[in-house]
């Protein structure tokens, strides 16, 4: 299980557990599963997908970075809004 935080300049948009994360990196999409190697990447603009037990949350993000360390995924972005 992953612990995910999505943080924008204005507020923390999401904090919770997830099975997987797919993020719009600057050069294409990156997928994160439990046990992923530590990494950091710059984000582009697009849709961040957070899968939780069959339900997928979608966020529009633009810029910033994604960090993975010890099954913790931190997304720090200039703009983030949840897509309903």
Secondary structure by P-SEA (a helix, b strand, c coil): cbbbbbbccccccccccccbbbbbccccbbbbccccccbbbbbcbbbbbbbcccbbbbbbbcccbbbbcccbbbbbccbbbbcc
